[in-house]
């Protein structure tokens, strides 16, 4: 079929094309209005950490979040999936956890779509609660280990400070210009070493105490506030209507071609 024949075909069948296109557009409008709305929420999660180090790498957390057994029944219900037999599995798939920036990233991003904005936000908050619970045992074991180190350093510091204070009283009793008191000179040297050691231990104790406090030691949290637009994410009404209109246009063109072909065949 040459170009002139195509133009003639479209000219004689334009009414059918227009009607089919309009019908497609109307159906698209009806479909767009009938589909349930869904709202989108996304979050960036920072894993729990102790002494400035994460209790588990972000990629490990992602793999655990992909398991249906990672989530509590309360979270499944909070996300509106309690009626589904595969609720935990559906939740794990819907959250789509990943590490932004590749395997070297430190955070985990996740998102969820629900029938209301409040449900989407509440779902992500409940997911964070599950992460905290699941990481708590790792976190507490590391905190206990650090606390033991702190107690040991504090004991050593107390002994060093006690020796330093006692040595100061002893040093005042001796004349260190007399060569007969070499033992006392050694005592002074030891005293100075213990004083230096006490200062170093005091710094280590203060640093460890600081690292056991936030933000260097804290449970999992949102790195930034949850992003949840007030407008629905689905359905994309303009896209649905446009696709329906184009489908109607395609059907109209096909009707014209088929009708022309049938008439031509009948005439032949």
C-alpha positions as CSV (number, residue, x, y, z in Angstrom):
1,X,0.0,0.0,0.0
2,X,1.5,3.3,-1.1
3,X,1.2,6.6,0.7
4,X,-1.7,7.9,-1.4
5,X,-3.7,4.8,-0.7
6,X,-3.0,5.1,3.0
7,X,-4.1,8.7,3.0
8,X,-7.3,7.8,1.2
9,X,-7.9,4.9,3.6
10,X,-7.6,7.2,6.6
11,X,-9.7,9.9,5.0
12,X,-12.6,7.5,4.4
13,X,-12.3,5.9,7.9
14,X,-11.5,8.8,10.1
15,X,-14.8,8.6,11.9
16,X,-14.2,5.1,13.0
17,X,-10.7,6.1,14.2
18,X,-12.0,9.0,16.2
19,X,-14.9,7.0,17.7
20,X,-12.5,4.2,18.8
21,X,-10.0,6.7,20.2
22,X,-12.7,8.5,22.2
23,X,-14.1,5.3,23.5
24,X,-10.5,4.3,24.6
25,X,-10.1,7.6,26.3
26,X,-13.4,7.3,28.2
27,X,-12.6,3.7,29.3
28,X,-9.2,5.0,30.4
29,X,-10.8,7.7,32.5
30,X,-13.1,5.1,34.1
31,X,-10.2,2.8,34.8
32,X,-8.1,5.6,36.3
33,X,-10.9,6.6,38.6
34,X,-11.8,3.0,39.6
35,X,-8.3,1.8,40.5
36,X,-7.4,2.1,44.2
37,X,-5.0,4.8,45.1
38,X,-1.7,4.0,46.7
39,X,0.6,6.3,48.6
40,X,4.4,6.0,48.6
41,X,6.8,6.4,51.5
42,X,10.6,5.8,51.6
43,X,13.2,5.8,54.3
44,X,17.0,5.6,54.7
45,X,17.9,3.4,57.7
46,X,21.2,3.6,59.6
47,X,22.0,0.3,61.4
48,X,22.7,0.2,65.1
49,X,26.2,1.0,66.1
50,X,28.5,0.7,69.1
51,X,31.7,2.8,69.7
52,X,31.2,4.3,66.2
53,X,31.1,1.0,64.4
54,X,28.0,-0.6,62.9
55,X,26.9,-3.9,64.5
56,X,26.4,-5.4,61.0
57,X,27.2,-4.1,57.5
58,X,24.4,-2.6,55.5
59,X,24.6,-5.3,52.9
60,X,24.1,-8.0,55.6
61,X,21.1,-6.1,56.9
62,X,19.6,-6.0,53.4
63,X,19.9,-9.7,53.0
64,X,18.2,-10.2,56.4
65,X,15.4,-7.8,55.5
66,X,14.7,-9.9,52.4
67,X,13.7,-12.8,54.5
68,X,10.0,-13.1,55.5
69,X,11.0,-14.4,58.9
70,X,12.7,-11.1,59.8
71,X,9.4,-9.3,60.5
72,X,7.0,-9.6,63.4
73,X,3.3,-10.2,63.1
74,X,2.7,-6.7,64.4
75,X,4.7,-5.2,61.6
76,X,2.8,-7.3,59.0
77,X,-0.4,-6.0,60.4
78,X,0.8,-2.5,60.6
79,X,1.6,-2.7,56.9
80,X,-2.0,-3.8,56.1
81,X,-1.0,-7.3,55.0
82,X,-2.4,-9.4,57.9
83,X,-5.2,-10.8,55.7
84,X,-2.8,-12.3,53.2
85,X,-1.5,-15.8,53.7
86,X,1.9,-14.7,52.4
87,X,1.9,-11.5,54.4
88,X,5.5,-11.7,55.6
89,X,6.8,-12.7,52.2
90,X,4.7,-10.0,50.5
91,X,6.1,-7.4,53.0
92,X,9.7,-8.5,52.4
93,X,9.2,-8.2,48.6
94,X,7.4,-4.8,48.8
95,X,10.0,-3.1,51.0
96,X,12.7,-3.6,48.3
97,X,15.7,-2.9,50.7
98,X,19.0,-2.0,49.0
99,X,22.2,-0.2,49.7
100,X,22.5,3.2,47.9
101,X,25.8,3.6,46.3
102,X,26.6,-0.1,46.0
103,X,28.1,-2.6,48.5
104,X,30.3,0.1,50.1
105,X,27.4,2.1,51.4
106,X,26.6,2.4,55.1
107,X,22.9,2.9,54.9
108,X,19.9,0.9,53.8
109,X,17.0,2.4,51.8
110,X,13.6,1.0,51.7
111,X,10.1,2.0,50.5
112,X,6.5,0.9,50.8
113,X,3.2,1.6,49.1
114,X,-0.1,1.5,50.9
115,X,-3.7,2.6,50.5
116,X,-3.0,5.6,52.7
117,X,-0.1,7.8,53.5
118,X,-0.4,7.2,57.2
119,X,-0.2,3.4,56.7
120,X,2.9,3.7,54.5
121,X,4.6,5.8,57.2
122,X,3.5,3.5,60.1
123,X,4.8,0.5,58.2
124,X,8.3,1.9,57.8
125,X,8.4,2.9,61.4
126,X,7.4,-0.6,62.5
127,X,10.0,-2.1,60.2
128,X,12.6,0.1,62.0
129,X,11.3,-1.2,65.3
130,X,11.9,-4.8,64.1
131,X,15.4,-3.9,63.0
132,X,16.2,-2.5,66.4
133,X,14.9,-5.7,68.1
134,X,16.8,-8.0,65.8
135,X,20.1,-6.0,66.2
136,X,19.7,-5.5,69.9
137,X,21.4,-8.8,70.9
138,X,24.4,-7.9,68.7
139,X,24.5,-4.4,70.1
140,X,24.2,-5.4,73.8
141,X,27.0,-8.0,73.5
142,X,29.3,-5.3,72.1
143,X,28.2,-2.8,74.7
144,X,28.9,-5.3,77.5
145,X,32.4,-5.9,76.1
146,X,33.1,-2.2,75.9
147,X,31.8,-1.8,79.5
148,X,34.1,-4.5,80.7
149,X,37.0,-2.7,79.1
150,X,35.9,0.5,80.8
151,X,35.7,-1.1,84.2
152,X,39.2,-2.6,83.8
153,X,40.6,0.7,82.7
154,X,39.0,2.5,85.7
155,X,40.5,0.0,88.1
156,X,43.9,0.5,86.6
157,X,43.4,4.2,86.7
158,X,42.5,4.1,90.4
159,X,45.6,2.1,91.2
160,X,47.8,4.4,89.2
161,X,46.3,7.5,90.9
162,X,46.7,5.9,94.4
163,X,50.3,5.1,93.7
164,X,51.0,8.6,92.4
165,X,49.4,10.2,95.5
166,X,51.3,7.9,97.9
167,X,54.6,8.4,96.0
168,X,54.3,12.2,96.3
169,X,54.2,11.8,100.1
170,X,57.3,9.5,100.1
171,X,59.3,11.8,97.8
172,X,59.0,14.7,100.2
173,X,60.9,12.7,102.9
174,X,64.1,12.3,100.9
175,X,67.0,14.5,99.8
176,X,67.6,13.4,96.3
177,X,70.9,15.2,96.0
178,X,72.4,12.5,98.3
179,X,73.8,9.6,96.2
180,X,72.9,7.2,99.0
181,X,69.3,7.6,98.1
182,X,69.4,6.0,94.7
183,X,66.5,3.8,95.6
184,X,64.4,6.9,96.2
185,X,65.5,8.2,92.8
186,X,64.1,5.0,91.2
187,X,60.9,5.5,93.2
188,X,60.6,9.0,91.7
189,X,61.2,7.7,88.2
190,X,58.5,5.0,88.8
191,X,56.2,7.8,90.2
192,X,56.6,9.9,87.1
193,X,55.9,6.9,84.9
194,X,52.7,6.1,86.9
195,X,51.6,9.7,86.7
196,X,52.0,9.6,82.9
197,X,50.2,6.3,82.8
198,X,47.4,7.7,84.9
199,X,47.0,10.6,82.5
200,X,46.9,8.3,79.5
201,X,44.4,6.0,81.3
202,X,42.2,8.9,82.2
203,X,42.1,10.0,78.6
204,X,41.2,6.4,77.5
205,X,38.5,6.2,80.1
206,X,36.9,9.5,79.1
207,X,37.1,8.6,75.4
208,X,35.5,5.2,76.0
209,X,32.7,6.8,78.1
210,X,32.1,9.3,75.3
211,X,32.0,6.5,72.7
212,X,29.4,4.7,74.7
213,X,27.0,7.6,74.3
214,X,25.0,8.8,71.3
215,X,25.7,9.4,68.5
216,X,28.6,6.9,68.5
217,X,26.5,4.2,70.3
218,X,22.8,4.1,69.4
219,X,20.1,1.9,68.1
220,X,19.1,1.8,64.4
221,X,17.4,5.0,63.2
222,X,16.2,6.9,60.2
223,X,19.2,8.8,58.7
224,X,16.7,11.4,57.4
225,X,12.9,11.8,58.0
226,X,10.6,9.5,56.1
227,X,9.8,10.9,52.7
228,X,6.1,10.5,52.0
229,X,4.3,12.8,49.4
230,X,0.8,13.8,50.2
231,X,-0.3,13.0,46.7
232,X,-1.0,9.4,45.6
233,X,1.7,7.5,43.7
234,X,-0.7,5.2,41.9
235,X,-2.5,5.0,39.7
236,X,-0.8,7.4,37.3
237,X,-4.0,8.7,35.9
238,X,-2.6,10.7,33.0
239,X,-0.6,7.7,31.9
240,X,-3.5,5.3,32.1
241,X,-5.8,7.6,30.1
242,X,-3.1,8.3,27.5
243,X,-2.4,4.5,27.0
244,X,-6.1,3.8,26.8
245,X,-6.5,6.6,24.2
246,X,-3.6,5.2,22.1
247,X,-5.0,1.7,22.4
248,X,-8.4,3.0,21.1
249,X,-6.6,4.8,18.3
250,X,-4.8,1.6,17.3
251,X,-8.0,-0.4,17.4
252,X,-9.7,2.3,15.2
253,X,-6.9,2.1,12.6
254,X,-7.1,-1.7,12.6
255,X,-10.9,-1.6,12.2
256,X,-10.5,0.6,9.1
257,X,-7.8,-1.6,7.6
258,X,-9.8,-4.8,8.2
259,X,-13.0,-3.3,6.9
260,X,-11.3,-2.0,3.7
261,X,-9.6,-5.4,3.2
262,X,-12.9,-7.2,3.5
263,X,-14.6,-4.9,1.0
264,X,-11.7,-5.3,-1.4
265,X,-11.8,-9.0,-1.1
266,X,-15.6,-9.1,-1.6
267,X,-15.3,-6.9,-4.8
268,X,-12.6,-9.1,-6.2
